[in-house]
Amino acid sequence: MNWNARKYFFDIFLIVIFSPLICILLVLIALLVLVFNGKPIIFKSNRIGVNEKVFTMYKFRTMSLDTPLV
């Protein structure tokens, strides 16, 4: 078995082990945002990427909705 195949199976092994843990963590973060800040849970922002291409970035909302813009 060559090195690339071993790395591939090791990567798959790590994904199988850590995916449920990461999913549980993401659900807990979403619940915390919901409890402390209310809805919406996900914040959507347009960003400029490679070759000036605009893409939409999603992340958990951490600021309150009534925070003033400066």
C-alpha angles and dihedrals in degrees: 000000000000127000096259093055092048091050091048093053091044090053091050090049091053092048092052092049100043104033095079091047093050092047091052090049092051091050091050091050090049091051091049092051090048094049098045103032106018126218139012099052097183123059117209121206133174114229135180115242139174115340091010090290114156116227134175117246120200123201140154112280111244102167124079117252092237095056109128120239112241 
